Amino acid sequence: MHVHVNHPDGEAKFRVLPELTLATSTGLSSQQIKEAQRLVVVHMEEITHAWHAHFPS
C-alpha cells in the first residue's frame, strides 16, 4: 500500500505497509517531506480505508 502526496513545489510517494517509508520525492524540501509524513500518519486510518475501498481484493 502506498500514498502519493502532491504539493505546488513537488511530490512524494510513501509506502505505508509494512511500515511508513519514503519511496520517492521530487522538488520537496526535507521540512516539506517531514510535514507530509506527519500528515500521512495523522490520516492513516482514512488512507487505509480509502485504499481498501478502491482495491477490495
C-alpha positions as CSV (number, residue, x, y, z in Angstrom):
1,M,0.0,0.0,0.0
2,H,1.3,3.5,-0.8
3,V,0.1,7.1,-0.9
4,H,1.1,10.0,-3.2
5,V,1.4,13.5,-1.7
6,N,1.2,16.4,-4.1
7,H,2.4,20.0,-3.3
8,P,2.9,23.0,-5.6
9,D,6.7,22.6,-5.1
10,G,6.7,18.8,-5.9
11,E,5.5,15.5,-4.8
12,A,6.3,12.4,-2.7
13,K,5.3,8.8,-2.5
14,F,5.2,7.0,0.8
15,R,5.0,3.2,1.3
16,V,2.5,2.6,4.1
17,L,3.0,-1.1,4.7
18,P,4.8,-2.9,6.3
19,E,6.0,0.4,7.7
20,L,5.8,4.0,6.7
21,T,8.8,4.9,4.5
22,L,9.5,7.5,1.8
23,A,9.7,5.8,-1.6
24,T,10.4,8.8,-3.8
25,S,10.2,12.6,-3.7
26,T,10.9,15.4,-6.2
27,G,11.0,19.1,-5.6
28,L,10.2,19.0,-1.8
29,S,12.5,20.2,1.0
30,S,13.3,17.9,3.9
31,Q,10.9,20.0,6.0
32,Q,8.1,19.6,3.5
33,I,8.7,15.8,3.4
34,K,8.6,15.6,7.2
35,E,5.3,17.6,7.2
36,A,3.9,15.3,4.5
37,Q,4.9,12.2,6.5
38,R,3.3,13.7,9.6
39,L,0.0,14.2,7.7
40,V,0.1,10.6,6.4
41,V,0.4,9.4,10.0
42,V,-2.4,11.6,11.2
43,H,-4.7,10.4,8.3
44,M,-3.5,6.7,8.3
45,E,-6.9,5.3,9.1
46,E,-8.6,7.3,6.3
47,I,-5.9,6.3,3.8
48,T,-6.2,2.7,4.7
49,H,-10.0,2.8,4.4
50,A,-9.8,4.5,1.0
51,W,-7.2,2.1,-0.2
52,H,-9.4,-1.0,0.7
53,A,-12.5,0.7,-0.8
54,H,-10.6,1.3,-4.1
55,F,-8.8,-2.1,-4.1
56,P,-11.2,-4.5,-2.4
57,S,-9.2,-7.7,-3.1
